[in-house]
């Protein structure tokens, strides 16, 4: 289902982009530990992060978010404005569903991509692995967010978002996307377990991140940085013996379950396929 956003989106984008680009730039703090604002702590960060080798420093390998008066900032603003026309569509509803970033939901969200239903209650090893990774990565991503302190799109223009805006979300910096980072890592886990489904799985990981853009809660460049973040951090975690042992347990669990599970609902898979074919741009 190709959505025609032409007339409405162009008018909305023209007004919104002008307003967004007129906003004064945000001055980044020099280092995450020097930030003076309160960074929202993701629920997964409330518990102590699992032990493991040091993770790569995102302030080294990630590029900074787009600066003022750059083409990429203008593109971010345009995409944010134009995707407001998706309100109420199946793609909007998928973004609402993808907002639930609990480990259980992130696992089940890949059912269409793997070709069979992934019920979280039957996958304790896999869900537990994703939960522990979330606890491990959240402090690292929050430090990256504090470094750049980028405001979220809805703080610069009052336009529809796919979810109610909590106070803690309004305070949470936007770059890079933790949601996209975790979704990408979940995709990489499942790709290692089911290598023959890698293309479809990573396509769903892309759509999962793009849902943040459709929802209006993060900029497109925040999500792209989350994908890069997820790839680098996952590569580092793969070197840990404990992580590999957990992967072996999750792989055995998914393999045993595969033969017993039916295909996911075709209507849901069709919506995901359409979302993949029409990314925000």
N, C-alpha and C positions, 0 to 999 in steps of 0.2 A: 504494500500500500504506500504509494508515493504521495506525500503531503504537499499540496501547493500552498506555499506561504507567501507568495510573491508580493501582492499589493500591501497587505497588512504589515508583513515583516519589514518591507523596505521603509515604510513610513515610520514604524516604530524604531527601526534600527537607526535611521538618520537622526531622529531626535535623541535617542539614548546614547549613541556613540558620541555625539557632540557634547552631551552633558558629562559623560564619563571621561572623555579626554580633557575636559576643562578642569577636572578635579586636581587639586594639588598632589604632587607625588608623595608617597610615603617614604620617609627616611628610614633606611634599615639600620638596626643596631649593629655594632661592630662584631659581636660574637654572641652566640646563644646564651651564654652565662651572664651577659651584660644587659639582657633585656629587662626593662622596668615595668612591663605590663604583665598581667596575669594570663598565662596561656592555659586554655581549657585542657584538662587532663582527661583523655579518653578513658572510658570505664575499664578497659583492659589494662591500663597502666596503674590501677589502684593497688594491685598485688605486686610483689617483687618480681622483677623480670627474671626469666630463667637464665641460668648461667650459660656461658659459652664464650668463644673467642671474641675479641673486640670486633665490632662492626666497622666497615669503612665509613669515613667521615663525609657526610653528605655535603658539607660546606666546601669540600674540595672537588668532588666529582660532579655535583649538580651545578648547572648554570644558574645565575640569579634570575628572578622573575623579570619580565619585560619592564624596561624603564619607561618613563613618560616620553611622549612624542616619538615612540618607535612603532614600526609597522606591526609588530607582534602585539603590542598593547591595543592598537586599533583593531586588529583582527579579533582579539579576545572580547573587546567591547561589542563588536558587530555580532559575533556568535551568540553572546549572552542575550542581546536584544532580539535577534531573529528566532532563537529557540523558545522565546516566550509564546510564540504562535502555536506551539505544540500543546498548550494547556488543554487538558481534557481528552487528549488522544490516547490510543493504546501505548504509544511510546512514552507519554507522560506517566501513565499508570505503571509501566515497567520501571521507570525511574523511581517512582514511589516505592515499589517493591524492593528495588536494589538499595534503597536507603537503609534497609535493615541489614546492617553489616555485622551481625553476630556471627561467630564461626559456624553455627548450625545453618544459618541462612546462606552464607557464602558457599558452603558445600552444596546445599540443595539447588542453588542457583545455576549450577553447572550440569544439571541433569540432561537437558537437551543437547548440550555440547558433547557429553560422553555417550549419549545414545540410550541411556537407561536411567531409571529413577534412582536418585541418591537420597534415601531417607536418613536424616542425621541420627535418629534413634538407633539405627542399625550399624552406624559407623563410628563407634566411640573412639577408636584409635585415630581415625582421620580428623574428626572434629576436635579431639583433644590436641592433636598436632597443630592444627590451625589456631586454636586458642592460645597455645604456648608461644607460637610464633608472633601472634598479635601482642602478647605481653612483652615479648622481646623487642619488637620493632617500634612499638608506640613511643617509648621515651626517646629513641633516636630520631624519629620523625618529628616529634614535638620540639626537639632541639633545633631541627632544621627550620621548622615554622617560626620559632622565636627569633632565629637569625634574621630572616627577611621580613617578618611581620607584615605580610601583605593582607590588606582588607579583602573581605569576600565581596562578590559582585553586588549582592543585595544591600550592602551598606552604602553603595555609591549611586544606586538608582532604585526607586521603589516600584519594582515590577513583580509579577507573580512568581512564586517558587512552588515546587511540588510538595513541600512539607511545611508545617508550621515552624516558625523560626524561634527556637529556644534561645534564651539569653546566653547560655554557655556557647552555643554555636556562633552567635554574633561576636563573641569575644575571641573565638578561636581563629588564628591566622589561616590563610587559605593555601599557602604555597610551602611545600609540595602537598599534594593530596594524600592523606593517610588512607582514605577509602580506596583510591586507585592503587596505592602501594600494596595494600593487603589483598585486593582482588587479583592483582597481577601475580603475587606470590602464590595465592591459592591455585591460580591457573597453572603455574609452573609445577607445583606439587602434583596436580592431576595429570599434567603432561608427562611427568616422569613415571607415573604409575601406569598410564594408558598412552604410550607413545604413538600408537596408530591413530589417536584422536587429537593429536597436538594442534593441528590447524584449527579445528572447530573449538577446542578448549580455549586457545589463546584469542580467538575471535570473540568468544563470550567474555573473556577477561577485559578485552578492549571495550566492549559494550557496557560492562559493569562500571568501568571508569567513566565512560561517556555519559552515563546516567547522571553523574554529578553535574555535568554541564547542562543537560536537559532540565534537571531539577532547578538550576539557577543558583546553586550553593557554592560552586567553584568555577574558576576560569578554565578555559580549555588548556592553557599552558600549565596550570596547576596539575591537571590530570596527566598530561604528557610527562611532566617531571615525576609524577607518581609511578608511571610505568618504568621509567629509567631507574628510579629508586628501588622498585621491587626487584628488577633484574639484578642489580648490583648486590643488594642485600641478600638475596637468595643464593647467589653464587658464593658469597662469603659463608653463609650458613651450611652449605653443602660440604664444606671442608671439615665440619665437626662430626666426630664419631657418634656422639649421642644423637645428633639429628639424623644421620644415616640409619641408625638402628630404628628410630621412630618411623622413618620412611618405609623401612622393610615391613614393619608391623602394619602400617596403613595400606601398603601395597597388597599384602596377603589378605587383608580384610576386604578391600574393594574387589579383588579377584574372586574371592569366594562368593561375594554377594552378586556379582555380575550376572551369573547364570540364572539367578532366581528372580530378577527384577524385570518388570514390564517397561515398555517405552513410556516416556513422559507424554502428557497431553499434546496432541498435534497442534492445537490452537495456540498454546503457549510457545511452542517452538517456532511457529510461523511469525509471531510477534517479535521474537528475538532475532529471527533471520531478517526481517524487514528492518529492524533497528541496525543490524550490522551492515545492511546494504545502503543505509542512509545516515551516515554519521553526521554529527553537528559540524557545520562548516559554512 
